[in-house]
């Protein structure tokens, strides 16, 4: 069973204003607590996604389940992925640096957040070295674009619809703006994934329905990314469409990440889900989450579009 780390908001050193959820820094700003006060399952979704990143071998921010004993609210904690003197730059800032007309101040439904625009930024970056918190990457993954393609695979697998331009980032190490000092940050903030905000009644109905339009498979196909094919489109691409679009930018990297996914089976995923304490995640949520992950994994490996 995953442990639940006790924290006390009275020891908060500063609040984190980025994002919609209550957050505070503690331990000399080395760790961040994100509250899950709405009861929508963002805490267990974040933890499961974190562990799935580990199975894939993706650079990722590590999350632990936590509980604020002062306010009596659950949440997660994670380390600061940009400790001084490293500087964090969000995707929208990098995109605006390349295109002065990019709408940096918007967050959602940004049509300029296109596959090509993001790829242009990624080609300026290098993977994060292990010395700065990176991981040993699979053989053949040697570019920031190749790593990011793994992030997009993850999004399609976990039905993450929240990879907007503030949910990917760049880490700048000392030495200025030379490419060698600009690293793709580990993937982070997956709390909106795994359909965590569904009510259990709907989960149960979708698991048992004989109506093909109400089953898990149909539900999985609805997941949309935050990426657009081009700035003229009115709707973002689905997570699977975004995966295929990024895969075309580096087919070799896409194949490597698919091979990683193919080596993960349901029992490995089930073990992760079973390690979430029952007080955090209901049994029907567990069944639905495994069904969703199995469906999306099969779709990715089958090359479905």
HELIX and SHEET records of a PDB file:
HELIX    1   1 UNK A    9  UNK A   11  5                                   3    
HELIX    2   2 UNK A   42  UNK A   56  1                                  15    
HELIX    3   3 UNK A   91  UNK A   98  1                                   8    
HELIX    4   4 UNK A  115  UNK A  122  1                                   8    
HELIX    5   5 UNK A  130  UNK A  132  5                                   3    
HELIX    6   6 UNK A  144  UNK A  158  1                                  15    
HELIX    7   7 UNK A  179  UNK A  181  5                                   3    
HELIX    8   8 UNK A  200  UNK A  208  1                                   9    
HELIX    9   9 UNK A  212  UNK A  214  5                                   3    
HELIX   10  10 UNK A  216  UNK A  220  1                                   5    
HELIX   11  11 UNK A  239  UNK A  247  1                                   9    
HELIX   12  12 UNK A  251  UNK A  262  1                                  12    
HELIX   13  13 UNK A  266  UNK A  274  1                                   9    
HELIX   14  14 UNK A  283  UNK A  301  1                                  19    
SHEET    1   A 6 UNK A   4  UNK A   7  0                                        
SHEET    2   A 6 UNK A  63  UNK A  68  1                                        
SHEET    3   A 6 UNK A  73  UNK A  79 -1                                        
SHEET    4   A 6 UNK A  31  UNK A  35 -1                                        
SHEET    5   A 6 UNK A  23  UNK A  26 -1                                        
SHEET    6   A 6 UNK A  14  UNK A  15 -1                                        
SHEET    1   B 3 UNK A  87  UNK A  90  0                                        
SHEET    2   B 3 UNK A 169  UNK A 172 -1                                        
SHEET    3   B 3 UNK A 182  UNK A 184 -1                                        
END                                                                             
